[in-house]
Amino acid sequence: MELHHLRCFLAAADELHFGRAAQRMEMMPSGLGRQIRLLEDSLGVKLFARTTRAVSLTDEGVSLRRDARDLLARADAIQRKFRDAKPMAAARRFRIGAIDSASAGLLPLLLKDLHDTRPEISVQLFEDKTVRLMPKIVSGALDMAFVRPPVRLDRRIEFHPLLQESPVVALQQKHRLANRKSISLAEIATEPLIVPDRRSRPHSHDLTMKLFDRAGISPQIAEVADEKQTIVNMVSAGLGAAIVPRWTSRMAISGVRYIKLRTDAPREETGLPLAAAWLRGSRDPRRDAIVALLMSRLAAYARSA
């Protein structure tokens, strides 16, 4: 039995709906179900009674819910105690997680300014998707992360909104529209479109769908891909166009042009939100210094987004 198994169980016990519980845990429903089955196997009991219409706790599930909540509260308190200890904080690097576009656009600017102003703070950077970064904040594997804030916020995590990243159109360099300064959705309405998988990149996927829906256009979806770099490589190969965050243009992939997307929608409806996130209630003077520097330079950073 692992603590992660218990966290998955509690999410399902609170929601009594595996889809909502999986969303809360930022994971796939099948993955959540697998964690709960492992927990049931290790305990030798059934924790949920499932029918085609509803999910309910068994008597053993009700008993475990109370014990698991107490156990996880104690485990989190122990984790915070040692993570916040000054000797440990001073001995290791400050661990920052970031989604790919933030790693390409925001982090180089921020880390350069941090090196110039606070050279004593050593940083270790981890790049991943929001759905994989969030659990690492909760577990203590990351001290801070730059993520797309989920629709349902985890109460254990503090979110600090930063900026809205503009979308741009990625086209093969040889495309007939590649020399334009801006492009409307109507001009790419008949183009094969490469979109991100919603399960791993819900913000980017939903923004693409929302923009086309608002324009009254049905997108011609040709391919779905998980990784941003894969999407851009597919554009480079001439498989279609893609709507991507502006900072994606800083990725070193040849044969692709990034063009401003022209739309009459307000910025708050067309941008991709970026937030800083850390464990609620945690203390770290290095994080406070980084956040203070970030906020003092945010207007300059946002101009490139």
Rosetta blueprint (number, residue, H / E / L):
1 M L
2 E L
3 L H
4 H H
5 H H
6 L H
7 R H
8 C H
9 F H
10 L H
11 A H
12 A H
13 A H
14 D H
15 E H
16 L L
17 H L
18 F H
19 G H
20 R H
21 A H
22 A H
23 Q H
24 R H
25 M L
26 E L
27 M L
28 M L
29 P H
30 S H
31 G H
32 L H
33 G H
34 R H
35 Q H
36 I H
37 R H
38 L H
39 L H
40 E H
41 D H
42 S H
43 L H
44 G L
45 V L
46 K L
47 L L
48 F E
49 A E
50 R E
51 T L
52 T L
53 R L
54 A L
55 V E
56 S E
57 L E
58 T L
59 D H
60 E H
61 G H
62 V H
63 S H
64 L H
65 R H
66 R H
67 D H
68 A H
69 R H
70 D H
71 L H
72 L H
73 A H
74 R H
75 A H
76 D H
77 A H
78 I H
79 Q H
80 R H
81 K H
82 F H
83 R H
84 D L
85 A L
86 K H
87 P H
88 M H
89 A H
90 A H
91 A H
92 R L
93 R L
94 F E
95 R E
96 I E
97 G E
98 A E
99 I L
100 D H
101 S H
102 A H
103 S H
104 A H
105 G H
106 L H
107 L H
108 P H
109 L H
110 L H
111 L H
112 K H
113 D H
114 L H
115 H H
116 D H
117 T H
118 R L
119 P L
120 E L
121 I L
122 S L
123 V E
124 Q E
125 L E
126 F E
127 E E
128 D L
129 K L
130 T H
131 V H
132 R H
133 L H
134 M H
135 P H
136 K H
137 I H
138 V H
139 S H
140 G L
141 A L
142 L L
143 D L
144 M E
145 A E
146 F E
147 V E
148 R L
149 P L
150 P L
151 V L
152 R L
153 L L
154 D L
155 R L
156 R L
157 I E
158 E E
159 F E
160 H E
161 P E
162 L E
163 L E
164 Q E
165 E E
166 S L
167 P E
168 V E
169 V E
170 A E
171 L E
172 Q E
173 Q L
174 K L
175 H L
176 R L
177 L L
178 A L
179 N L
180 R L
181 K L
182 S E
183 I E
184 S E
185 L H
186 A H
187 E H
188 I H
189 A L
190 T L
191 E L
192 P E
193 L E
194 I E
195 V E
196 P E
197 D L
198 R L
199 R L
200 S L
201 R L
202 P H
203 H H
204 S H
205 H H
206 D H
207 L H
208 T H
209 M H
210 K H
211 L H
212 F H
213 D H
214 R H
215 A L
216 G L
217 I L
218 S L
219 P L
220 Q E
221 I E
222 A E
223 E E
224 V E
225 A E
226 D L
227 E L
228 K H
229 Q H
230 T H
231 I H
232 V H
233 N H
234 M H
235 V H
236 S H
237 A L
238 G L
239 L L
240 G L
241 A E
242 A E
243 I E
244 V E
245 P E
246 R H
247 W H
248 T H
249 S H
250 R H
251 M L
252 A L
253 I L
254 S L
255 G L
256 V E
257 R E
258 Y E
259 I E
260 K E
261 L E
262 R E
263 T L
264 D L
265 A L
266 P L
267 R H
268 E H
269 E H
270 T H
271 G L
272 L E
273 P E
274 L E
275 A E
276 A E
277 A E
278 W E
279 L E
280 R L
281 G L
282 S L
283 R L
284 D L
285 P H
286 R H
287 R H
288 D H
289 A H
290 I H
291 V H
292 A H
293 L H
294 L H
295 M H
296 S H
297 R H
298 L H
299 A H
300 A H
301 Y H
302 A H
303 R H
304 S L
305 A L
